[in-house]
Amino acid sequence: MKTIISITKKPWFLALLVITFASMAAWNIPIEKRKYGLSQSGLATDYTGLLPEKIEQTIPSENVEQLQNIIKNSNKHGKHISIAGLQHSQGGHTYYKNGTVLDMKNMNKILEINEQEKTVRVEAGASWGDIQEAINPYGLALKVTQSQSIFTVGGSLSVNAHGRDIRNGSMAGTVKDMTLITPAGEVKKLRRGDQLMKEVLGGYGLFGVIADVTLELTDNDVYSLHTKELRTKEYEEYFHKVIKNEKVGLHYARISVAPGSFLNEMYAIDYNMTGEKDNTTPLKGESAVRLSKFALDLGRSGGRLEDLFWESQKQFSRSLNGDAVTRNNAMRSESGFMEFTVPGRVEVLQEFFVPVDSFEEYINELKNTLPSNDKNEDFKVHNITVRFAERDSFTHLRYAKEDMFGLVVLIQHGVNDKQMQHAENMIQKWTEATLKYGGTYYLPYYPYQTKDQFRRAYPEWEAFREQKKRADPNEVFVNLFYDHYLKD
């Protein structure tokens, strides 16, 4: 008995006990999925579930001819159409009150892979994961995509998404051509530089249905990961060195939102080219979902536990240093652990863009805007990831009017009227701080911002709306985003 008691007092035994209990807790964490989506003659919602709306009908896509007939019939009878993929947008972009929703997920074929020209032609309902599975055996990879591969091609192009690649700009620049079904029901082949393509890319589904696209690809490079811990005041200088280093292909960073190091610490991860190409490494899937969710839930608790979560994130980043990863696998991060299904609460994304050379001053401004410890606050900030967005001279609603850092923010808050109003007030204050430094915010998310803030962030909004009226005088293609920001 004395031997057993002495063992239980050993530090290694206590550590083992903690690990055991944590592992058991993590294993038993339920991984639930958010309930959202489309129903026939029922309520439609998107990823947040914050904007439920009654729709008239959902029509699964079949082919171009079917979609043409639906659009022409809508013109004839004054009906409205919205376009939906996997609905990860969060501001009602994929449906409209009493409207028809075209569910594009069935049009998901990989139509052609051209190994010599390094292009792929796909239907708009295909996911980026579908494309990766098709091109990985050829040693090819996407030029630009989000860090996760769970979105549809049509949806990502409609919001002109960007990702961790710091050499190829946004997705708009990788589109060689596309087939569009216009608001009049006509089929048009658009090529890079065509005015209408400029409206469609980042056009939020308001200029017609993307039927298929041809995308430029690149080699499936092998990278070596380099990690670096920094003070936020050091990041501008560090990034200028990164962007000048042609060996760095991908890059992102994370900022601490933990009370003990709030907006003062960060770590960066660079993907350095090794010169090797790959066509044999299989694509990774979801792994350690429960353990990752357990760690994230620590951060969600706030206070000391959020400090612990930040330390674990830094430790994890250190463990990556020197690891090798293919480009395709770097562009398919896990997402299952992020599911959040607590009744009465919601997790949402926002993204704020600020000029690269204003980063330090902007972060100092945020220190005076946000509470450093939100443990007892309803409005909680869980994560800030920093990505580079190269200047966009292509699309109308440009979020990157110059080289910008995009701060992708994970936020949690309650959903009763008082809590929603508080969240709006906080995000509007954050938006004001962003606009003060010449920044913008991203439009695929819930519309906390005011119309005035939208118009100041996107001064091209009037030209965009006028082009919409010319292209779609009957307002066939509409959604709640259009209703909120752009409708007369």
Salt bridges, closest charged atoms under 4 A:
GLU56 OE1 - LYS79 NZ 3.27
ASP103 OD1 - LYS105 NZ 2.97
GLU117 OE1 - LYS176 NZ 3.24
ASP165 OD2 - ARG327 NH2 2.54
ASP177 OD1 - LYS189 NZ 3.73
GLU199 OE2 - HIS396 NE2 3.34
ASP212 OD1 - ARG121 NE 3.53
ASP212 OD1 - LYS189 NZ 3.93
GLU216 OE1 - LYS143 NZ 3.26
GLU216 OE2 - ARG192 NH2 3.15
ASP219 OD1 - LYS118 NZ 2.92
ASP219 OD2 - LYS277 NZ 3.63
ASP221 OD1 - LYS277 NZ 2.48
GLU229 OE2 - ARG318 NE 2.49
GLU265 OE1 - LYS314 NZ 3.00
ASP270 OD1 - HIS251 ND1 2.54
ASP297 OD2 - LYS293 NZ 3.23
ASP297 OD1 - ARG300 NH1 2.66
GLU311 OE2 - LYS314 NZ 3.23
GLU334 OE1 - LYS284 NZ 3.99
GLU347 OE2 - ARG300 NE 2.73
GLU347 OE2 - HIS382 NE2 3.45
GLU351 OE2 - HIS162 NE2 2.85
GLU351 OE1 - ARG387 NH2 3.93
ASP357 OD1 - HIS240 NE2 2.76
GLU365 OE1 - LYS436 NZ 3.12
ASP378 OD1 - ARG345 NH1 2.79
GLU432 OE2 - ARG456 NH2 2.45
ASP452 OD2 - ARG456 NE 2.93
GLU460 OE2 - ARG398 NH2 3.34
GLU466 OE2 - LYS469 NZ 3.79
ASP472 OD2 - LYS468 NZ 2.63
ASP483 OD2 - LYS97 NZ 3.62
ASP488 OD1 - ARG465 NH1 2.73
ASP488 OD2 - LYS469 NZ 3.04
